Amino acid sequence: DVFNKFKAGDGSFNKDITNEPRALLCLYNAAYLSIHGESELDEAISFARHHLESTSGNLEYPLSEQVKRNLEIPYARTLKRIDAPYYIAEYGQEQTCNPSVLELAKLNFNLLQCVHQRELKDFCRWGNDLYEEVELSYSRNRIVECYFWSYTVHYEQQYGHARIILAKVFVLTSMLDDTFDMHATLEEAEKLTEAIQRWDESAVFLLPEYLKKFYVRLMNTFIEIEHELKPDHKYRVAYCRKAIQTLCRSYQQESEWFHNSYIPSFENHLKCSLISSAIAMLSVVLLVGMGDEATREAFEWAIGCTDAVMAGSVVARLANDMTSFKNGKNKKDVASSVDSYINQYHVTGDVAFAVLDNMVEDAWKTTNQARFDRRAMLPLVERVARMTKSMVFTYHHKKDRYTFSRLNKDRVKQQFVDPIPL
């Protein structure tokens, strides 16, 4: 009810506040931190968006750029490190700019960028060796992109170990996903699933020849990760293993749907495809290298795939599927959640998109609620929220910036190549 002071007697927002565009932008961005049942904040978003759109052409820099950016992605859903170069440039034009603060911000960005450059060099060497060893020519080579994705979750210098573990699992998961989606027969997919459920190098005999090197490297990578952990943190690898086994079963289910030309109900599709989005698995993995703050309770929370983890899965899955539906399916793509909804309810694609967009908004409110419900684990909830935010960035404007990685080239260059001029 704090917003009631901005409302007229009829309950509508007072038009007088539209004369303060900066305050209106703050109202707009703050309202995106809403949880379920806060209709006043939904009204605030609609009201503020309408007036910001109508006045955006009359605003001066830097406010004009901030309004433009936040109308595309609200501030609460942006990745702060990714947007830092914009805010640093804009802060320099503010009347309240403190030159010392500005210089420190530039130095901080550039020094941390040097850390990432050295790290990325080593990671690319690891990734190139991996691709050369496993020889999966059909798999997308996305070494830098996987590091970048991990970086959006853990950009801070002290989380280098967590960042590299997550990036390595990103690469291996991408290979696993491409194997199920693009190459494996149904029988080969079943054998790969069985081998991963066994999680033992002796199960390599189950696999076709072309998958044996990949399977051995997958096992060895997790052995290496376990060796790098402190003795009282080694239990974490078991949670990762369980999460990957669950992910693989969902890949297998989708493979069966595809090979049988079967379109499941929307509800059954989501039961499987929310897991196959890989967010649930990655939410476990991102905790592994975080040190003592990632407790056993946190791993139980992440593997349970509730609140923020499930919400992230919803955002990732539906954003991915709407992007794929808009851009056209590949011949080996399984029916998406959009296809299932259209098939079950006999509606148009536009109607399905509207329903799915509403589900995404509800998922964001669930993420916000988790910040209250999981206060004891708030730093870890925020890491999962960053993963969710990365999905907004990856599929913004219904474009797949992972598969078509050239769309992300300028942003990668901005983060890892170009320092901010002092």
Rosetta blueprint (number, residue, H / E / L):
1 D L
2 V H
3 F H
4 N H
5 K H
6 F H
7 K E
8 A L
9 G L
10 D L
11 G L
12 S L
13 F E
14 N L
15 K H
16 D H
17 I H
18 T H
19 N H
20 E L
21 P H
22 R H
23 A H
24 L H
25 L H
26 C H
27 L H
28 Y H
29 N H
30 A H
31 A H
32 Y L
33 L L
34 S L
35 I L
36 H L
37 G L
38 E L
39 S H
40 E H
41 L H
42 D H
43 E H
44 A H
45 I H
46 S H
47 F H
48 A H
49 R H
50 H H
51 H H
52 L H
53 E H
54 S H
55 T H
56 S H
57 G H
58 N H
59 L L
60 E L
61 Y L
62 P L
63 L H
64 S H
65 E H
66 Q H
67 V H
68 K H
69 R H
70 N H
71 L H
72 E H
73 I L
74 P L
75 Y H
76 A H
77 R H
78 T L
79 L L
80 K H
81 R H
82 I H
83 D H
84 A H
85 P H
86 Y H
87 Y H
88 I H
89 A H
90 E H
91 Y H
92 G L
93 Q L
94 E L
95 Q L
96 T L
97 C L
98 N L
99 P H
100 S H
101 V H
102 L H
103 E H
104 L H
105 A H
106 K H
107 L H
108 N H
109 F H
110 N H
111 L H
112 L H
113 Q H
114 C H
115 V H
116 H H
117 Q H
118 R H
119 E H
120 L H
121 K H
122 D H
123 F H
124 C H
125 R H
126 W H
127 G H
128 N H
129 D H
130 L H
131 Y H
132 E H
133 E H
134 V H
135 E L
136 L L
137 S L
138 Y L
139 S L
140 R L
141 N L
142 R L
143 I H
144 V H
145 E H
146 C H
147 Y H
148 F H
149 W H
150 S H
151 Y H
152 T H
153 V H
154 H L
155 Y L
156 E L
157 Q H
158 Q H
159 Y H
160 G H
161 H H
162 A H
163 R H
164 I H
165 I H
166 L H
167 A H
168 K H
169 V H
170 F H
171 V H
172 L H
173 T H
174 S H
175 M H
176 L H
177 D H
178 D H
179 T H
180 F H
181 D H
182 M H
183 H H
184 A L
185 T L
186 L H
187 E H
188 E H
189 A H
190 E H
191 K H
192 L H
193 T H
194 E H
195 A H
196 I H
197 Q H
198 R H
199 W L
200 D L
201 E H
202 S H
203 A H
204 V H
205 F H
206 L H
207 L L
208 P L
209 E H
210 Y H
211 L H
212 K H
213 K H
214 F H
215 Y H
216 V H
217 R H
218 L H
219 M H
220 N H
221 T H
222 F H
223 I H
224 E H
225 I H
226 E H
227 H H
228 E H
229 L L
230 K L
231 P H
232 D H
233 H H
234 K L
235 Y L
236 R H
237 V H
238 A H
239 Y H
240 C H
241 R H
242 K H
243 A H
244 I H
245 Q H
246 T H
247 L H
248 C H
249 R H
250 S H
251 Y H
252 Q H
253 Q H
254 E H
255 S H
256 E H
257 W H
258 F H
259 H H
260 N L
261 S L
262 Y L
263 I L
264 P L
265 S L
266 F H
267 E H
268 N H
269 H H
270 L H
271 K H
272 C H
273 S H
274 L H
275 I H
276 S H
277 S L
278 A L
279 I H
280 A H
281 M H
282 L H
283 S H
284 V H
285 V H
286 L L
287 L L
288 V L
289 G L
290 M L
291 G H
292 D H
293 E H
294 A L
295 T L
296 R H
297 E H
298 A H
299 F H
300 E H
301 W H
302 A H
303 I H
304 G L
305 C L
306 T L
307 D H
308 A H
309 V H
310 M H
311 A H
312 G H
313 S H
314 V H
315 V H
316 A H
317 R H
318 L H
319 A H
320 N H
321 D H
322 M H
323 T H
324 S H
325 F H
326 K H
327 N H
328 G L
329 K L
330 N L
331 K L
332 K L
333 D L
334 V L
335 A L
336 S L
337 S H
338 V H
339 D H
340 S H
341 Y H
342 I H
343 N H
344 Q H
345 Y H
346 H L
347 V L
348 T L
349 G H
350 D H
351 V H
352 A H
353 F H
354 A H
355 V H
356 L H
357 D H
358 N H
359 M H
360 V H
361 E H
362 D H
363 A H
364 W H
365 K H
366 T H
367 T H
368 N H
369 Q H
370 A H
371 R H
372 F H
373 D H
374 R L
375 R H
376 A H
377 M H
378 L H
379 P H
380 L H
381 V H
382 E H
383 R H
384 V H
385 A H
386 R H
387 M H
388 T H
389 K H
390 S H
391 M H
392 V H
393 F H
394 T H
395 Y L
396 H H
397 H H
398 K H
399 K L
400 D L
401 R L
402 Y L
403 T L
404 F L
405 S H
406 R H
407 L H
408 N H
409 K H
410 D H
411 R H
412 V H
413 K H
414 Q H
415 Q H
416 F H
417 V L
418 D L
419 P L
420 I L
421 P L
422 L L
